[in-house]
Amino acid sequence: MLGFASLYQVPMIGRDVRGFDWNTDENICVCWTILGAFNPFMRNHNTDVPFAQDSYLR
């Protein structure tokens, strides 16, 4: 169904911004965050890697 049955008829499809399994550097994180802002649904989460990828923690 891909999330098309939302309440306001806006598709809730998005990507895991900044990667999911590996660590990324700060420049790539900024670029992917800028591109991800144009998606209807943007989230930043990752697996249990040793470094947090949240921009507000840097």
PEFEN-V539462 format. One line per field, one symbol per residue. phi: phi as a letter, one per 30 degrees, with the letter a starting at -180 (. if undefined). burial: 1 if it has 16 or more other ideal C-beta (glycine too) atoms within 10 Angstrom, else 0. A space follows every 10 residues. Layout:
phi=???
burial=???
This chain:
phi=.hidcddcic dccabddiib cbdbdddddd dddddddddd bbbbbbdddd cdcdddcc
burial=0000000000 0000001110 0001000010 0100010000 0001010000 00100000
